[in-house]
């Protein structure tokens, strides 16, 4: 069974890019055999960018309704809100403690923010929160908690999957187990990144989106405002690199795409091309739009679906797995000893001699038992050789009178020293 995990940040109104790049392909995948699907509303991630509580709540409702209107079946998949799974936050800390800062320094979003600050002659980290810097770790926790095999992402997000692999692999190595499956990025080449109204990636951050369920006439106007070049009707146009063509291709069949490519070569006017784009998008979106507005009017139902999904998911996966990870890192019940601890007690550290040079430039040694308790402290010697010779004599001692030498001070009864020496000989043997 292949586990596929997808999330959308609840920081704005769902747009065409969310639908084409995440929602539509994810729902299609969920209907394939041999797939276990995880879909979540990334509301914790949204707090990195949005400090408007009303907006976060509204976006969560809108995105949940979008998934359901698009055909998600919550009884056949895992559908949940990120913040309803507290194990994600705890795992986030575990991974924070193994994530390399150097790796995080190279995260695209953080580097872009630093570059902007430098261009504006600001301090590198001006206005950059720790949340933005640590964003890849939380994303890794989302993925690794459920040991997802594949994560559908845009090409610009592949780095985050690579980081999740890095953190998971490091945790496995440090704590000696195959706790985490290392995920792979899954990209739909044609629709991984959709252009927005201004040609840049369609993103809430750029305010260049086309809302997925905008009223019909509003969507028509937004599509009409897409930036194009100045070529007139009748002039041949390049399909490759055209934002209008890219959007059309994301919704059209292969045959329709070929026909539009031919129309570009024959000089279709931009107005006609945008009208065809609108009609093609609206044909797919209109049925969902009606379902979406019906769901938005019943927020209590959506809340119940999300809470139920989180409850079942915690019971089956999150809570038991986090308990295993807590054991791995040492957050354990103090009244229970592990097998490793029992073996450690059976194979205790043997007593040992420690030689050293003190601040008076003389040479000393001390004899400690297996628990580090000081048994013998020597006086000073002019050379390490003299100290070593006496240590050799003591190692052979089996009579109490062998302890009667002015060069050493016994700090415990003679019998305890002799017992420790016997243990040392056994260990050496």
N, C-alpha and C positions, 0 to 999 in steps of 0.2 A: 504493500500500500504506500503510495507516494503522498506525502503531506505537502500541500501548497498553501502558503500564507500571504495574505494581502491586507494592507491597511491604508486608510486615507485620513490625513490630518484634518481635524475639525476646526479649521481656522477661517472658513468662508463658505460661500454658496457653491455647491457642486457645479462644475462646468464641463464643457465638451471634452476637454483634455482628461479629466478624471474618468469620464465615462468610457472613452475610447481606450485610454491607456491602462485602466485598472478594472473598472466595474464590468464592462462587457466581456472582456476575455476571461476574467476570473469566474464569472457566472457560467460561461461556456465550459470552462475547465471543470467546474464543480459537478457537471452532468456527465463527465467521462467516467468510465469504469476504472477501478483501481486508484481512485484519488480521494483523499480525505482533505477537505477544504476548511481553512480558517480565515474568517473575515472580521476585521476589527476597526473600530472608530478610534483613531489615535488622538484622544483628547489630551493626554499628558504632553504629547509632542506640540500640540497647539499652543501651550503656555509659553513656549520659547519665543513666539512671535506676537501673541495676542494677550493683552492684559485687560480685555473687555469681557467681563463674565457673561453678559447677555449675548454677545456675539458667539462665544464658545458654545453656550447652551443651544442657541438657535442653529448653529452650524451642525452640531451633533444630531439634532432632530432632522435637519434637511438631508444630511448624508445617510442617516439610517433609512429615511423614507425613500431615498434614491435607490439604495440597494434593493429594497423590497419591491419598489415599483418596477425595477428592471428585471425582476423575476427571481430574486434570491429566495430560496426555500429554507427558512430557519430551522425546520425540523430535520433537514437532511445535511446541514453543514453546521460548523461552529461559527456563530454570529454573536459578537460581544463588544463591549466598550472597554477600552484599555484600562481605564481607571478602576473598573470593577474587578480587576485581577491583581490584588496586592502583591502576589508573588512576582509579578513583572518588576515592580519597584525594588523588591529585595534582591532579585537577581541582578538588577541594574547595578547595585552596590558591589556585589560579588565581582562582577565583570570590571567595574571601575578599578578595583584593587589589583587586577592583572593586566589591564589595558596599558599599553605603552603610550606615554605622552607624545613621544616622537611620531607615533602613528597618527594620533589625533591632530597634531600640528599640520598634517598634510591633508586633512579633510577639506573638500572643495569649498563648502559653505564658509568655514572658518577662514580659509586662505583668501576667499573673495572679499570678506569683510575687512581683513587686514590690508589687502591691496587698496580698497577704497579709502581706508584711513590714511594710508601713505600718500595716495594721490591728493588727498585734501590736507596733507601735512599735519595730520593728527597723530597722537600716540597709537602704536600698532593695535592695542586692545581697547581703544576708546569705544564705548557703547556696546561692547561685545560681552554678553553674559556667559557665565559658566554653563548655563543650559545649552546655549548654541555650541559651545566647545565640546560638551559631552553628549550631544545629540546622537552621534553614531553608537555610543555605548547603550543608550536606551533602545535604539533600533535593534541592536544585537540581542538585547534581552527579550524583545518582542519575538524574535525569530527563534532563538536558542531554547527558550522555555518550552516550546512545543516541538523542538527538534524538526523544524520544517526542512524538507528536502529541496524545495524550489520556492523562490520568491519572485513573482512577476514585478519588474521595475523598469523604469525608463533607463536609457543608457547612462544618463547623468547620475543615476543612483547605484550603479554597479559597484562603485568604490565602497559604499556602505555594506554591501554583502561581503566584499572581500575583507573588510574590517571585522565583521561578525565571525567569519571563518578564523581570522587571526586570533581574536579573543577566545573563541571556543577551543581552538587548538592549544592555546597557551594554558587555559584552565585545565584541560585534559592532561597536559604534560605535568603541570605543577602538582596536581592532586592525584595523579596516578590512576586514571581511569578513562574509559570511553564514555564520558557523561553526555557530551554533545555531538550530534550529527552536524557535519559541516555543510552549510547550505550552498546552493547554487543559484545564480541570477537567471531568470527566464525573461527573455526580451522578445516582443513581437516587433520585428525590424521595421515594418511599415508604419507603425503607430506608436512607437515607444515615446516619442516626444512630439506633441502637436503644436503648431505655431498659433500664437494669439493674434489679436487685432493688429498689433504693430510689428508682427513678424518674429518677435522673440518667443521663447517657449511660453505656451499658455500657462499662466501662473497667477495665483492670487497676489503673490508678492509684487508682480509687475502691474497689477490692475488692468490686465489686457484680455480678460476672459470673456467667453460667451456662456452665460448661465445655461445649464442643461435644460431647465424647465422654464426658461423665460417665456412669457406670452408670445404667441405666434408672430404678431406684428413687431414686437420688440426684437425678437430674434432676427427677423428679416432686416431691420434697420442696422443691427449690429453687424451682420454679415456684409451688408452693403458698405460698411465703414472699414473693412479690411484693407490695409495698405497694399497698393499695387504699383507697378511702374507706369510710365506715361504713354505706352504704346496704344495706338488708336485701333478701333475696329477695322479689320481687314489686314492689319499687320500681324505677321506670325509671332507667336509668343512661346517662350520656353516653359514647358510643363515642369521640368526639374527646377527646383528652387522657388517655384511659385507657391505662395502661402494658400491661395485659393485652391490650387490643384492638390496640395498636400491634404487639406481638409476634406476635399471631395473624395480623394482616394481612400481616406480612413473610413468612409461610410458606404462607398460604392462597391459593386461587384467587380470582378476582373473585366467583364465585358463592358460595363459602364465606364470603367476607368480608361479602357482603350479608346472608347468613343470620345471621351473628354480630351484625351491626349491628341486625338486627330483634330478635334475642334480647335485646340490651341494652335496647332500647326497651320490651320486654315484661317486663323486670325479672328476667332470669336471675340466679341467685345467684352470688356471686364464686367459691365452691367449684366449681360446675358449669362456670363459664367457664374457670377455671384447668385443670380436668380436660380440657376440650376442647382447650385450648391445648397441654397436654402431649401428648395423643394426636396432634395435628396435627404437632407438632415431631418426635415420636419416629418417626412414619411415614416422615419424610424422612431422619432421622439414623441410624436403626437399621442399614440396609445399609452405610452408610459406617463405622459404629462397628466392625463386624467387620473390614473391610479395614484400618482404622487400627491396630488392635491387632496384626494380622499384620505390618504394616510396622514398627511400633515394635520388634518382636522381631528385626528384621534391620537394625540401624543401619548396618552396613557397606555394604549395598546403597544406602541413601539417600546415604551419603557419596560413593560412586562416581558416583551420578547428579548430585550437586551439583558435584563437581570436573570432571566431563566437560562439564557445561553451561558452567561458567566458562571452561574451556580453549577451547572452541569459540567462545564469545562474544568472548573477548579476541582470538583470531586474526582473526575476521571484522570486528569493529567497534572494540573499546576500544583496542587497541594502535596500529593505524594512525591512528585519529582523534586520540589523545593526541599522537602524533608530529607531526601537523599543527598541533595547538594549541601544542606546544612551539616550533615554528618561528614561529608567530604572535607569541608573547610574547618571542621573542629567545633562548630556550634552545637554541642552535644549535651545530653542529660548527664550531669556529673555523677549520678548514682550508678551508671552503667559503664563498664569497661569494654572497650572494643577488643577484638581478637588481636589487633596489632599491639594494643597496650599490654595484654596478657603475655604476648611473646616478648615484649620489651622487658617486662618484669622478670620473666624467666631467664633472659639473657641480659642481666644488669651489667653496667659498666664496671670493669675490674678496677681495683686500686691502682694507683700510679705514682711515680716519682716525677716531680717537676723541678728542673734546674733553671736558675736565672742569675743575672748579675744585678746587684742592687746599686743604689746611688753612691755608696762608699767604694765602688769599683771592686768589691769582693764578690766571690761566687758562693751561692747558697743552693740548697735544695729543700723541698718539702715533700712529705708523703701523705697522700689523700686517699680515703677509702672510695668505694664505688659511687657514693652519694656526694662526693666532694668535701667531706668533713676532714679537716686537717688533723693528722695523727702525730706526725713528727715534723719538727722544724730544726734545721741544722744551724750551726754557727757559721761564720764566714770562713772561706778558704782563699788562698792567694791565687789559685788556678782552678779552672774547671776540671782538670785531671784529678786533683786531690779530692774534689767533691764526688767525682765519678767513681773513684776507687772505694770510697766509703759506702756509696750506694751499692756497689757490687758485694761488699761484705755483708751489708744488711739483708740483701736479697737471699743470701745463703743462711741467714740466722734461723736457728730452731730452738735456741735456749734463751731463757730470760736474761741470763748474764751477758748475752751478746748485745743487749740494749744498753749496757752500762758503759757508755763511752762519753767523754766530755764534749765531743764534737756535735752531739745531737741533744735535743730537748724533747722528751716524750710529753705529749699534751693529753694523753689518755692512758689508762692502765696498760701495762706491758702486754697482757694477754690479748687485748684488742689489736695491738700492733702486730703481734705474731699471727693472729688469725688473718689479718689483712695481707700480710706477706705470703701466707700459705695460698690465699686466693689469687694473688698475683702470679705465683709460680704455676698454679693450675692453668691460669689464662695463657701464660707464655708457652706452656707445654702444648 
